[in-house]
Every structure is written in structure tokens, then in C-alpha cells.
Amino acid sequence: MIDVKKEALRYLGYRGKEPDEATAGLVDKGYDELSAVSHPRDCYRIVEKTAAESLLKGDGIAAHLAESSRVIFFAATLGSEADKLIRTAEIRNMAYALVLDALASAMTEAFCDALETRLHDEVGGFFTWRFSPGYGDYPIDIQPEIIRFLNADKLIGLTVTESNILIPRKSVTALIGVSDKEQSKGVRGCAACSMRGRCAFRSGGGVCRG
């Protein structure tokens, strides 16, 4: 499980550096406020790979699931109150808004990690790492189809805009391949990502968790 505060600081550019007292105070305050208003929710479906071919587009997904027989599709969100807190801060204090945004992203990642652990306990077998639309050549415009497939709008209040942005913003859709035997590790990280040429993390000497 990731350390939310440390991960948020990494998003903010503190890679191997301690934050100043003011920033550390904002992180502590933001963590407490976000924890109070966030209401993480998720939904998922486990299907045979052959039953989900219309949702498995791109060479990256084909390679990712090459040894999988089943696929878990899931959606997870922190909820709309986290978005509202960030928007309010954008009006009053942009520095604090940036801290809240980083914390909310880290909280979403931590929630997805916890969900994946829960799914593994429930489903068993061997999992691939999770793969989200927009990563590699998996098209971002698959988002509406995944939302419909999961009934995520009704189950957890998750929708998608015409430009394929998830609402609430601090939300994730992803898939995980499942096999009854251990799967080889596929390409992960910058080498497989379509954002590698314009990524803020790479330009700053870091990487994301993709």
C-alpha cells in the first residue's frame, strides 16, 4: 500500500527532498480534509476474455492479456465531494488546491491498490498489473463503453464527458487479466505509454505509477 502523503509530495515534485514546513502543513491539512469528505466507491465485473473482445482494443491490451483467460473490469472513485473541495480551494488558494489535487490522486491510487487486493482475495489466481484507457495504445475513447459495461453511472455515480474525462475527476477505470497459472511480466511503464514524449514526470527525471 502506498503512503498517500509521500506519493502526493512526489506528484508535487518533491522527489528525494523534504518539503518545507509550509508545504508539509498544507499536506497534513489537505489529507485530513480529503479523508473527511471522500466516499470511495467501486464496481467491477469478471468475465471470460472471449466475452469482452469489443472492449479489448489495441496491441498493448492483446499483449497484456495474452496469457489471461478472464478479465476483471473495474471502476473506482473518491466521489464528488473530493472534487468540490478542490474546486473551492482553486478559488481561494491555488497552492492549497494543487496540494489537494495531488493528495486526491494518491488517495485514488491507494484505493485502487486496496480494491485489487480485495479482488485477488475473492477471485484467486494470478493477476496482471492493471491497465487503464489512455495507457499505451489502449484508446481513451473506450471510457463510455466501459462505464456502460459496468453500469458505473447507476452503481457508483461515475459518468464520462464527451472528451472522455471521468466525472468525478478523481476516478479510475481499468482492467486486470486473470489466469490459473503464473503469467509472465509484460512491458510496463514509460516504454509502453503513449504519453512518454510529453510526460511531466519524465521531464523532471521521475516516472508515474502506470
C-alpha positions as CSV (number, residue, x, y, z in Angstrom):
1,M,0.0,0.0,0.0
2,I,1.4,3.4,-0.9
3,D,2.0,6.2,1.6
4,V,-0.6,8.8,0.4
5,K,1.3,11.8,1.7
6,K,4.6,10.7,0.3
7,E,3.1,9.9,-3.0
8,A,1.4,13.3,-3.1
9,L,4.7,15.0,-2.4
10,R,6.2,13.1,-5.3
11,Y,3.4,14.3,-7.6
12,L,4.3,17.9,-6.4
13,G,7.9,17.5,-7.3
14,Y,9.5,16.5,-4.0
15,R,11.5,13.6,-5.3
16,G,14.0,12.7,-2.6
17,K,13.6,16.1,-0.9
18,E,11.9,17.0,2.3
19,P,9.1,19.6,1.9
20,D,9.4,23.0,3.6
21,E,7.3,23.5,6.7
22,A,4.5,25.4,5.0
23,T,4.1,22.7,2.3
24,A,4.2,19.9,4.9
25,G,1.5,21.8,6.8
26,L,-0.7,22.0,3.7
27,V,-0.3,18.3,3.1
28,D,-1.3,17.4,6.6
29,K,-4.3,19.7,6.4
30,G,-5.4,18.5,3.0
31,Y,-5.1,14.9,3.9
32,D,-7.4,15.4,6.9
33,E,-9.9,17.4,4.9
34,L,-10.0,15.0,2.0
35,S,-10.3,12.0,4.3
36,A,-13.3,13.6,5.9
37,V,-15.2,14.2,2.7
38,S,-14.2,11.4,0.4
39,H,-16.5,8.4,-0.1
40,P,-14.6,5.8,-2.1
41,R,-16.9,3.5,-4.1
42,D,-16.2,0.8,-6.7
43,C,-17.9,-1.6,-9.0
44,Y,-16.5,-4.4,-11.2
45,R,-17.3,-7.3,-13.5
46,I,-15.3,-10.5,-14.0
47,V,-15.8,-12.1,-17.5
48,E,-14.2,-14.6,-19.8
49,K,-11.8,-12.8,-22.1
50,T,-13.6,-14.1,-25.1
51,A,-16.8,-12.3,-23.9
52,A,-15.2,-8.9,-23.8
53,E,-13.4,-8.7,-27.1
54,S,-15.2,-5.4,-28.1
55,L,-13.6,-3.7,-25.0
56,L,-10.1,-5.1,-25.7
57,K,-8.7,-2.8,-28.4
58,G,-5.0,-2.2,-29.3
59,D,-1.8,-4.2,-29.4
60,G,-0.9,-3.3,-25.9
61,I,-4.0,-4.9,-24.4
62,A,-3.6,-8.0,-26.6
63,A,0.0,-8.5,-25.3
64,H,-1.1,-7.6,-21.7
65,L,-3.8,-10.3,-21.7
66,A,-2.0,-12.9,-23.8
67,E,-1.9,-15.4,-21.0
68,S,-5.1,-14.5,-19.3
69,S,-8.4,-16.4,-19.6
70,R,-10.5,-13.9,-17.6
71,V,-10.7,-10.2,-17.3
72,I,-11.7,-8.0,-14.4
73,F,-13.1,-4.6,-15.4
74,F,-13.4,-2.1,-12.6
75,A,-14.2,1.5,-11.8
76,A,-13.3,3.3,-8.7
77,T,-14.0,6.9,-7.5
78,L,-13.4,9.1,-4.4
79,G,-16.7,10.7,-5.0
80,S,-18.0,14.2,-5.9
81,E,-17.2,15.8,-2.5
82,A,-13.4,15.5,-3.2
83,D,-13.9,17.4,-6.5
84,K,-15.9,20.1,-4.7
85,L,-13.2,20.6,-2.1
86,I,-10.6,21.0,-4.8
87,R,-12.7,23.4,-6.8
88,T,-13.3,25.6,-3.7
89,A,-9.6,25.7,-3.0
90,E,-8.9,26.8,-6.6
91,I,-10.9,30.0,-5.9
92,R,-9.4,30.7,-2.5
93,N,-5.9,29.3,-2.5
94,M,-4.3,27.8,-5.6
95,A,-1.3,26.5,-3.8
96,Y,-3.6,24.5,-1.5
97,A,-5.7,23.4,-4.5
98,L,-2.5,21.9,-6.0
99,V,-1.8,20.0,-2.8
100,L,-5.4,18.7,-2.6
101,D,-5.3,17.6,-6.2
102,A,-2.0,15.6,-5.6
103,L,-3.4,14.1,-2.4
104,A,-6.7,13.1,-4.1
105,S,-4.7,11.4,-6.9
106,A,-2.6,9.5,-4.4
107,M,-5.8,8.5,-2.4
108,T,-7.4,7.2,-5.6
109,E,-4.3,5.1,-6.3
110,A,-4.3,3.8,-2.8
111,F,-8.0,2.9,-3.1
112,C,-7.3,1.0,-6.3
113,D,-4.5,-0.9,-4.7
114,A,-6.8,-1.9,-1.8
115,L,-9.5,-2.9,-4.3
116,E,-7.0,-5.0,-6.2
117,T,-6.0,-6.8,-3.0
118,R,-9.7,-7.4,-2.2
119,L,-10.3,-8.8,-5.7
120,H,-7.4,-11.1,-5.5
121,D,-8.7,-12.5,-2.2
122,E,-12.1,-13.0,-3.8
123,V,-11.1,-14.3,-7.3
124,G,-7.8,-16.0,-6.7
125,G,-5.5,-17.0,-9.5
126,F,-2.7,-14.9,-10.9
127,F,-3.2,-11.2,-11.8
128,T,-1.6,-8.9,-14.4
129,W,-1.0,-5.4,-13.3
130,R,-3.9,-3.1,-14.0
131,F,-4.2,-1.3,-17.4
132,S,-6.3,1.8,-17.9
133,P,-7.7,3.6,-21.0
134,G,-5.2,6.1,-22.3
135,Y,-2.2,4.0,-21.3
136,G,-0.1,2.6,-24.2
137,D,-2.4,2.3,-27.3
138,Y,-5.5,1.5,-25.3
139,P,-7.8,4.2,-26.6
140,I,-9.2,6.8,-24.1
141,D,-12.4,6.9,-26.1
142,I,-13.3,3.4,-24.8
143,Q,-14.3,5.0,-21.5
144,P,-18.0,5.4,-22.3
145,E,-18.2,1.7,-23.3
146,I,-16.6,0.6,-20.0
147,I,-18.9,2.8,-18.0
148,R,-21.9,1.2,-19.7
149,F,-20.5,-2.3,-19.4
150,L,-20.0,-1.8,-15.6
151,N,-23.3,0.2,-15.2
152,A,-21.0,2.5,-13.2
153,D,-23.2,5.5,-13.6
154,K,-26.0,3.9,-11.6
155,L,-23.8,1.9,-9.2
156,I,-21.3,4.5,-8.2
157,G,-22.3,7.7,-9.9
158,L,-19.5,7.7,-12.4
159,T,-20.0,9.3,-15.8
160,V,-17.8,10.4,-18.7
161,T,-17.8,13.7,-20.7
162,E,-17.8,14.0,-24.5
163,S,-14.0,14.5,-24.3
164,N,-13.7,11.2,-22.3
165,I,-13.0,12.8,-18.9
166,L,-14.3,10.8,-15.9
167,I,-16.7,12.7,-13.5
168,P,-16.0,12.8,-10.6
169,R,-12.5,13.6,-11.7
170,K,-10.7,11.5,-9.1
171,S,-11.9,8.3,-10.6
172,V,-10.3,5.4,-12.5
173,T,-11.4,2.7,-14.8
174,A,-9.0,-0.3,-15.5
175,L,-8.8,-3.9,-16.3
176,I,-6.8,-6.8,-14.9
177,G,-6.1,-10.1,-16.6
178,V,-6.6,-13.3,-14.6
179,S,-5.0,-16.7,-15.2
180,D,-5.0,-20.0,-13.3
181,K,-1.2,-20.1,-13.7
182,E,1.6,-17.6,-13.3
183,Q,1.8,-15.0,-16.1
184,S,5.0,-13.6,-17.5
185,K,5.6,-9.9,-16.8
186,G,4.8,-7.7,-19.8
187,V,6.2,-4.3,-20.6
188,R,5.2,-1.7,-18.1
189,G,6.0,1.9,-17.5
190,C,7.3,4.6,-19.9
191,A,8.3,2.2,-22.7
192,A,4.6,1.2,-23.2
193,C,3.0,4.6,-22.6
194,S,1.7,6.9,-25.3
195,M,2.4,9.9,-23.1
196,R,6.2,9.2,-22.8
197,G,7.1,12.1,-25.2
198,R,5.2,14.7,-23.3
199,C,5.2,13.5,-19.7
200,A,5.8,15.9,-16.8
201,F,7.3,13.1,-14.7
202,R,9.8,12.1,-17.3
203,S,10.9,15.7,-17.9
204,G,11.5,16.1,-14.2
205,G,13.5,12.9,-14.0
206,G,10.8,10.8,-12.5
207,V,8.1,8.3,-13.5
208,C,4.5,7.7,-12.8
209,R,2.9,4.5,-11.4
210,G,1.4,3.4,-14.7
